[in-house]
Amino acid sequence: MRATLLLLLAACVVAGGRQEPTKKLPDVWLDPATKLTWAAADNGVGVSAAQAAFYCSNLVLGGRKNWRLPRIEELQHLHGGPDDGNGRHIIGPIHLTGWAWSSTPGKATGEQWVLDFGDGARASAVQGDSGLNRALCVRGK
């Protein structure tokens, strides 16, 4: 215990008695190819299509409003790049925790397209399904 306390005290003296600030990660990412601005992370929990749309339309991020759910083609453009360590492939510095809802109507009434960033496949999901589906918000166009 005494050795730990001495080490902590020494660290404070070396650092001039102040803590180094932690590096803040960006809230958004501008895709240079499409000029779309993406949230740097999805919402983090399973939501229905309506909840995802509500989340995006009420999001204020990086001092910006007017977020929306992306079209399925916009999501598909993001698929690629190396594995992020969780089996997902995305070209930008975006943290994903599941599949992503799109605003594009699905195959049948009451469905919308979702994208799996693992293999790039899209699925027509029932709008009320929350399971793996998240809100990844975008601005522009």
FENLINJO-V760875 format. One line per field, one symbol per residue. ss: DSSP state (h for helix, s for strand, l for the rest). phi: phi as a letter, one per 20 degrees, with the letter a starting at -180 (. if undefined). burial: + if it has 16 or more other C-alpha atoms within 10 Angstrom, else -. A space follows every 50 residues. Layout:
ss=???
phi=???
burial=???
//
This chain:
ss=lhhhhhhhhhhhhhlllllllllllllsssllllllssslslllllllhh hhhhhhhhllsllslllssllhhhhhhhssssslllllssllllslllss ssssslllllsssssllllllsssssllllllssllsssll
phi=.fffffffffffffemmceffffeffeccefffdmeddffbffnbfbfff ffffgffdfcbmmddmebfffffffffffqmfgendndcbfdfdedcafc fdefgefcgnccfcceffdnfdcedfgefdjeecddeccok
burial=---------------------------+++------+++++++--++++- +++-+++-+-+-----++++++--++-+++-------+++-+++++++++ ++++++----++++++++-+-++++++--+-++++++++--
//
